[in-house]
Amino acid sequence: MDLHTLSDEINPSIYGERITVLSIDGGGIRGIIPATILSFLESKLQELDGEHVRIADYFDVIAGTSTGGLIASMLTAPDENRRPLYKAKDIVPFYLKHCPQIFPQSWGIIMKIRSLMGPKYDGKYLRKLIRKILGNRRLHETVTRVVVPTFDIQLLQPVVFSTFEAEIDASKDALLSDICIGTSSAPTYFPAYYFQTKDSEGNYREFHLVDGGITANNPALLAMKPTGTVFPDPDTLPAQALHYGKYLVISLGTGTSKMHKKYSAKSAEKWGILSWIYKERQSPLLDAFRNAIDDMVELHMSLIFRSNKCEHNYLRIQDDTLSEESSSVDKATQKNLEELVKIGERILQKPVSRINLDIGILEPVENGGTNEEALIRFAKLLSEERRLRRQRIHKCQD
């Protein structure tokens, strides 16, 4: 019997030594990169604990933004046996199959005009696909806790969906499909998304959502928030929830192209609204705030673990050397999609790195080894934690 099916009343983290967190950035088709890395991690966990185990069996919280939110939902949505609907190794083939239909490639004059006048894509294929695979499953049903940020353009404020809040507030217990569509509705790429939920008293709540990247393209800090998002009631907090040294965090980026200088003050000094929003098939404004948010999150995450002298408990896997083509969120040609798989595989062989905020690029961590070696180390820690919890839960039940 799996840890997460032992009892609906059991909070497994209470029985453990650590709080385990997985965070997955947004990035459109570049979701292939963290999907490739997760496939490797799951294979190592299966070597330790058997072919039946899944990523969701090892994490108290899985956070994802935009494409990361879709991956998180696919890995935690329950099947008929309350097991994860998808294996990690299923995600990359899923992207390779469907991305060309989600992001149809056409760069004629009609597409350029359409991009200026409205969303680049109508989103119909994406919405239909997400509704088909996730069905009527709701947030409270996920096999482990999920955190997915979105942004409500009517309220002009973030809306963060979490499994824990869904269990105590029916108005936040949305369909997983609605949450995934909302967090993926990137401005200029897809239409904004509207849906309603109903609370326990029959009152309706409206959501007017766009891309969760506006709130937190890197959702790692949201996943670690000890109250409100993950553990809403301070009286029920595991003892280790406020002790950051007890966290074990894997944060997966989707890659950037910082090594390629995209813009300059000289070229931008005469830009107007249209140029800031759309310039040479890019969106300078979106690029700027997404990179800024990501870097600030990475700064805070690094400081948290450094100040607690437990940097080895935090693993950020990111690559800032992508080409302009590979860094696109929507260039869904077969060639580029296959290149993203190769990039994910190459990242595993690269050294563990941290961002140098003075120069804005990643630098190898001294004696950090490769990302693959770090993931193998984390797999062993996750396996040990799972085994400890199972022993303590069985002992309590006896």
Buried (B, 14 or more C-beta within 10 A) or exposed (E): EBBBBBEEEBBBBBBBBBBBBBBBBBBBBBBBBBBBBBBBBBBBBBEBBEEEBBBBBBBBBBBBBBBBBBBBBBBBBBEEEEBBBBBBBBBBEBBBEBBBEBBBEEEEEEBBEBBEEEBBBEBEBBBEBBBEBBEEBBBBBBBBBBBBBBBBBEEEEBBBBBBBBBBEBBBBBBBBBBBBBBBBBBBBBBBBBBBEBEEEEEEEBEBBBBBBBBBBBBBBBBBBBBBBBBBBEEEEBBEBBEBBEBBBBBBBBBBBBBEEEBBEEEEEEEBEEEBBBBBEBBBBBBBBBBBEBBBBBBEEBBEBBEEBEBBBBBBBBBBBBBBEEBBBBBBBBEEBBEBBBEBBBBBBEBBBBBBEEEEEBBEEBEEBEBBBBBBBBBBEBBBEBBEBBBEBBEEEEE
